[in-house]
Amino acid sequence: MPGDNRRIRGPDVSQSPLLYVSKEPGNKEAEARRAGRGQAEPRAVFVKAGLLSQAKGSAYLEAGAGGTKVLCAVYGPRQRVAGGEQRAEPRGRLLCELRWAPFSRRGAWAAAPAGLTPRQAGLVMQESLEPAVRLERYPRAEVAVWALVLEDRGSALAAAVSCASLALADAGVEMFDLAVGCGLSRGGGGELLLDPEDTEEEAGSGGTMSLSLLPALNQVSGLLCSGEWEGESSVEAIKVCTEGCQRLYPVLQQCLVKATKRKIPAPQAESG
């Protein structure tokens, strides 16, 4: 608009700064696994609950410095809207939506892991969370879980499950236990790499695994595999993922305790 000096026009063409990141094999990112952590060691995790004021519950999870970032919000329980005749349902319904931001990944390979569409990824997350939620306590109601992967640097599906579980607990939804997710990739030499980064997922032999666990009950709530897994290798991979979930469990518990304490009003000092 001529004469409108209140608007600033941006460039017609933009480039992602990630295009200029060095991809040489000797850079720090490529050497992170060998120098920073072992094959069965997960990345350091930062988690926080209760970020979004407009949602009933919310959580944010970041795996590794500059690594995978997931934001999750929970709405409900709310009355289920159904067309036609409404029947009394003995259990509530859990609705999950998991999406990847357009800028979340480097390169042009699939947005969702293992060739999943966003709808399929949401169903996988729903199947992983349902055993943890006491849906029978919410008849004729539904709980909506919305998760967005802001940055995908590997193991995004597992991170989304952990983040969504924490958001459900922050919303006050009754649960049997937290669902903790952990990813794994099989390297070119057959080594099992826990909590792989995106470069490790791409460079692997095609075998990836994402496992969800209810640690207090020692129950696997979800398992998604791609590639070929034989008997002994699959058993060992599940064991490594289970141990990874057990290591992450106290971190989520501590985050939930801190979020709960922030909600409790501080006692007022008595005057006089």
NORDAWO-V223556 format. One record per helix or strand of 2 or more residues. SS is the DSSP state (H for helix, E for strand). FROM is the first residue (numbers start at 1). TO is the last residue. If there is no record, write none. Layout:
BEGIN
ss = {SS	SS}
from = {FROM	FROM}
to = {TO	TO}
END
This chain:
BEGIN
ss = {H	H	E	E	E	E	H	H	H	E	H	E	E	H	E	E	H}
from = {17	32	45	57	68	93	113	118	135	141	156	179	192	198	208	219	231}
to = {20	36	49	63	79	100	115	130	137	151	170	186	194	203	214	226	263}
END
